[in-house]
Structure formats: C-alpha cells, structure tokens
Amino acid sequence: MKYKGTLLVVKDCNAALKFYHELFGSELVRDNGGNMELTGGLYLQEAGYWEKFIGKSVLPRNNGTELYFEEADIEAFAEKLEKLYPDVEYVNRLMTHSWGQRVVRFYDPDGNLIEVGTPA
C-alpha cells in the first residue's frame, strides 16, 4: 500500500488552487472537474461532490486536522500571507514556541487549518 496524499474539501477548486499556488507553489497535476490533484500530494474536492459521496455535511473550522508546511524564511512567508490575504482568519499570528520554532496558524478560505513553521 502507498499513501498518496490528503484531500481537502473546498467550495471552489479553482479558487482553492489559486490560494495554494500563490502561498505554497502548488501546481495543478490533474483537473477532473470538481476534483483536482495538486503537486505535493494535495487533492481538492468540491463540497457538493464530497457531501454526496459521504452523505454528510462538511464542518469547516473543525480543528480536527491541519496541513503542516515548513519554511525557513518564515517572516517573508508571514508578510506574503498578509499581503495576498489580508482578511485571512488567524489561529495565531507569527509566534515562537518554547522550543524555539516559529509558527503561524490560519485557516484557508474554506476553513481548513494550516500551520507554517520553521524547520524543526
């Protein structure tokens, strides 16, 4: 068995692709109309399809999972995030943990939790 990636439920795949491309450099691998594969093992599924498949509603901002990225120049990333998405909802702005790692946590436009931190 091989792990392939993580699927995020989004309102609009094209808008989500733009967000993940601008902030993380994700590129489109395949577009199946309402379901996209991006580089790095990230998959996007539009909520209407997802809810039909599983027979349940999506719960944005459920805080049960997070996508984790590492970035050495965290200050530059935090500035880019603020410039491109000034209305982003933060869990915490750039902070330093007791062990020295600097991180920022926020939600993507669809309520998926993201953490970006300096390499451990």
N, C-alpha and C positions, 0 to 999 in steps of 0.2 A: 504494500500500500504506500502511496505517496501523498503527502499533504500538498495541496495546490494553492491555497490562499484563503482569503477572508472576503465574505460577501457583505456589502453594506446596502441597506435598504434606503432608497432616496426618492424624493418626489420627481426629479427630472434628471435623467442620466447625463444629458448634455451640460446642464448647469453644474452637476457634481464633477464631471470630467474637467470642466474649466477650473473649478476650485482646486482639485487635486493636482492638476497640471501646473497652475500658477504657483502654488505653495510648495509642492513636493517634486515637481518634474515628471509626474506620472504621464505616460503616453498610452494612447489607445492601441490595443492589440487587436481586438475584435468587437464589432458592434452587431448584436443580434436583435436590435430593435427593442428597447426596454430592458436590455441586459447587456452590459459591457464588461469586457475583460481589459484591465489595465496592466501595465508593467508592474513588476514587484509583487505579483500575486494578489492584487486588489481587484475585486469584482463589484460591479454596481448593478442593482436590480431595482426597477421602479416599483414603488409601493403597491400599486394596483395589481401587478402580476404576483408579487410576493404574498400579499394578503389572500389572493385567490388560491395560490398553491397551498398555503398552510391553514387557511380557514380561520385566521385570527388577525386582529388589528396590530399594527406596529405601534410600539411605545417609545417615541423619541425621548431622548434625555433620561433613559432608564438607568444610566450609570452602572450597568452590569458588565460592560466591557469597554476597552479603549484601544485605539490604534496607537502604537508607540513608535516614534521615529527618533533617531539621534542626529544631532547637528553640532559640529564643533564650534561654528560661529553663531551661537545662539542669539547674541544681541542683534546681529544682522537679520536673522530669521524673525525675531520679535518685531523689528522695525518693518520688515516686509509685510508681515501679518497685519499690523496696524494700518499700514498704508493701503494695502489692497482690500482689506476687510475691516474697516473702522467700526462696524457695528457687530463684530463677532462677539459672541457671548463667552466670557472667560469663566473658568472654574477658579484658576489663579493666574495672575499675570506672572511675568518672569520672576522667579524666586530661587533661593538657594536652600537645598536640603541640608540637614545637619552633617551629612557625609560629604558635602561639597558639590554635589551635582546640581546644575542649574536647569530648571524646567519651566515650561509654560503649558497650561492645560486649557483647552477650549473646546467648544462644540462646532462641528461643521454646520453648514446651513440646514442640514436635515436632522440635527440633534445627535449625531454620532460623536462620542467623546474621543479627543485626540490629545496625546501628550507628546511634546518635543523636548528632548533633553540633551545635555552634553553627553558625550561618550562616557560610559562608566569606567 
